[in-house]
Amino acid sequence: MAEQVAVTVRVNGEEHVAVVEPRKTLADMLRQDCALTGTHLGCEHGVCGACTVLLDGRTARSCLVFAVQADGHEVTTVEGLTTPDGGLNPVQEAFRAEHGLQCGFCTPGFVVSATALLAENPEPTDAEIREGLSGNLCRCTGYQGIVNAVRRAAGRPGSEVAFDTGAEKEGAR
């Protein structure tokens, strides 16, 4: 039988005690022991960002952190970002309003990363938004809706891309 270690982690403001094998990842602990399935496992190599959580207020890939490393620390998952009444927070609302999601698999990681970005830089430029989210991958959206969502959450709604429909040229004739 494998060695078991007791860990105490404050998750979304609540203390969780779990007895885990030292090789168990934080992502697996969150999903299996804390029943918080919003943290998704994609690549399990730290590349895709789907498992992003806040560890002591900083983004971390929970698939690369062992649960024992989180012992005594504060973890915030996407479930912990909702408003006190259980509603959507401004970042989540912006993702909804700007169609910053399709299948939704990557969305929790993007929402957590965007939340951390805006906490550190409340008025990011588009380049800073792209840089701040560069560790997260999406295979569905094409990213523009995600960038627009972060822009909206930062108080700058509107798309940076103006699509030329040719209507102005036709109307000028």
C-alpha positions as CSV (number, residue, x, y, z in Angstrom):
1,M,0.0,0.0,0.0
2,A,1.3,3.4,-0.9
3,E,2.2,6.0,1.7
4,Q,-0.6,8.4,2.6
5,V,-0.1,12.0,3.8
6,A,-2.7,14.3,5.4
7,V,-2.9,17.7,3.8
8,T,-4.9,20.7,4.8
9,V,-5.7,23.2,2.1
10,R,-8.0,26.2,2.2
11,V,-10.1,26.0,-0.9
12,N,-12.4,28.8,-1.9
13,G,-12.4,30.0,1.7
14,E,-13.1,26.6,3.3
15,E,-10.6,24.3,4.9
16,H,-10.3,20.9,3.3
17,V,-8.4,18.0,4.9
18,A,-7.5,15.1,2.7
19,V,-5.4,12.0,3.0
20,V,-3.5,11.6,-0.3
21,E,-0.7,9.7,-1.8
22,P,2.3,12.1,-2.2
23,R,2.1,11.7,-6.0
24,K,-1.5,12.9,-6.2
25,T,-1.8,16.2,-8.0
26,L,-3.7,19.2,-6.7
27,A,-6.0,19.0,-9.7
28,D,-7.0,15.4,-8.8
29,M,-7.4,16.4,-5.1
30,L,-9.7,19.3,-6.1
31,R,-11.8,17.1,-8.3
32,Q,-11.8,13.9,-6.3
33,D,-11.5,14.9,-2.7
34,C,-13.1,18.3,-2.7
35,A,-15.8,17.5,-5.4
36,L,-14.8,20.7,-7.3
37,T,-15.0,19.6,-11.0
38,G,-14.7,23.0,-12.5
39,T,-10.9,22.5,-12.6
40,H,-10.5,20.6,-15.9
41,L,-7.7,18.3,-16.8
42,G,-6.6,18.6,-20.4
43,C,-3.0,17.9,-21.2
44,E,-1.8,17.0,-17.7
45,H,1.6,18.6,-18.7
46,G,0.9,22.2,-17.8
47,V,0.6,23.3,-21.4
48,C,-3.2,23.9,-22.0
49,G,-4.1,25.9,-18.9
50,A,-7.5,24.1,-18.4
51,C,-6.5,23.3,-14.8
52,T,-5.4,26.8,-13.8
53,V,-6.3,27.8,-10.2
54,L,-5.1,30.6,-7.9
55,L,-2.5,29.3,-5.4
56,D,-2.0,32.0,-2.8
57,G,-3.4,34.5,-5.3
58,R,-1.2,33.6,-8.2
59,T,-2.0,31.4,-11.2
60,A,-0.8,27.8,-11.0
61,R,-1.3,24.8,-13.2
62,S,-2.9,22.4,-10.7
63,C,-1.8,19.4,-12.8
64,L,1.8,20.3,-12.1
65,V,1.4,20.9,-8.3
66,F,1.3,18.0,-5.9
67,A,-1.5,18.2,-3.3
68,V,1.2,17.9,-0.6
69,Q,2.8,21.1,-2.0
70,A,-0.4,22.9,-1.4
71,D,-0.6,21.9,2.2
72,G,-1.2,25.0,4.3
73,H,-1.9,27.2,1.3
74,E,-5.0,29.0,-0.1
75,V,-6.5,27.7,-3.4
76,T,-9.2,29.4,-5.4
77,T,-10.9,27.5,-8.2
78,V,-13.4,28.8,-10.8
79,E,-16.1,27.8,-8.3
80,G,-14.7,30.2,-5.8
81,L,-14.9,33.2,-8.2
82,T,-18.7,33.5,-8.1
83,T,-20.4,36.3,-6.3
84,P,-21.5,35.7,-2.7
85,D,-25.1,35.0,-3.9
86,G,-23.8,32.4,-6.4
87,G,-24.1,34.6,-9.4
88,L,-21.5,35.3,-12.1
89,N,-18.7,37.6,-11.3
90,P,-17.8,40.4,-13.8
91,V,-15.2,38.2,-15.6
92,Q,-17.7,35.4,-16.0
93,E,-20.4,37.7,-17.0
94,A,-18.1,39.3,-19.6
95,F,-17.3,35.8,-21.0
96,R,-21.0,35.2,-21.4
97,A,-21.8,38.6,-22.9
98,E,-18.9,38.5,-25.4
99,H,-19.3,34.8,-26.4
100,G,-15.9,34.0,-25.0
101,L,-16.7,30.3,-24.8
102,Q,-18.0,27.6,-27.0
103,C,-17.5,24.0,-25.7
104,G,-16.6,25.4,-22.3
105,F,-13.7,23.0,-21.6
106,C,-11.0,25.7,-21.4
107,T,-13.3,28.4,-19.9
108,P,-12.5,27.8,-16.2
109,G,-8.8,28.2,-16.8
110,F,-9.3,31.3,-18.9
111,V,-11.6,32.8,-16.3
112,V,-9.1,32.2,-13.5
113,S,-6.2,33.5,-15.6
114,A,-8.2,36.6,-16.6
115,T,-9.2,37.2,-13.0
116,A,-5.6,37.1,-11.9
117,L,-4.5,39.4,-14.8
118,L,-7.2,42.0,-13.9
119,A,-6.3,41.8,-10.2
120,E,-2.7,42.6,-11.2
121,N,-3.4,45.0,-14.0
122,P,-7.0,46.4,-14.0
123,E,-6.5,48.3,-17.3
124,P,-4.5,46.0,-19.6
125,T,-3.8,46.8,-23.2
126,D,-4.9,44.2,-25.8
127,A,-1.2,43.1,-26.0
128,E,-1.2,42.6,-22.2
129,I,-4.4,40.7,-22.4
130,R,-3.0,38.3,-25.0
131,E,0.2,37.9,-23.0
132,G,-1.7,37.3,-19.8
133,L,-3.7,34.6,-21.4
134,S,-1.0,33.1,-23.5
135,G,-0.7,30.0,-21.2
136,N,-4.2,29.0,-22.0
137,L,-5.3,27.1,-25.1
138,C,-8.7,27.0,-26.8
139,R,-9.6,24.9,-29.8
140,C,-13.0,26.4,-30.5
141,T,-13.3,30.2,-30.2
142,G,-10.5,31.8,-32.2
143,Y,-9.7,33.8,-29.1
144,Q,-11.3,37.1,-30.2
145,G,-14.3,36.6,-28.0
146,I,-12.0,35.8,-25.0
147,V,-10.0,39.0,-25.6
148,N,-13.2,41.0,-25.9
149,A,-14.5,39.4,-22.7
150,V,-11.4,40.5,-20.7
151,R,-11.6,43.9,-22.3
152,R,-15.2,44.2,-21.2
153,A,-14.4,43.0,-17.7
154,A,-11.7,45.7,-17.6
155,G,-14.4,48.3,-18.5
156,R,-13.4,48.6,-22.1
157,P,-16.2,47.0,-24.2
158,G,-16.0,46.8,-27.9
159,S,-14.1,44.8,-30.5
160,E,-10.7,46.0,-31.6
161,V,-11.4,44.6,-35.0
162,A,-13.6,46.6,-37.3
163,F,-14.9,44.4,-40.1
164,D,-15.2,46.2,-43.4
165,T,-18.5,45.1,-44.9
166,G,-18.2,47.4,-47.8
167,A,-21.5,49.1,-46.9
168,E,-19.9,52.5,-46.6
169,K,-18.4,52.3,-50.1
170,E,-21.7,51.2,-51.6
171,G,-23.6,54.0,-49.9
172,A,-21.1,56.6,-51.2
173,R,-21.9,55.7,-54.8
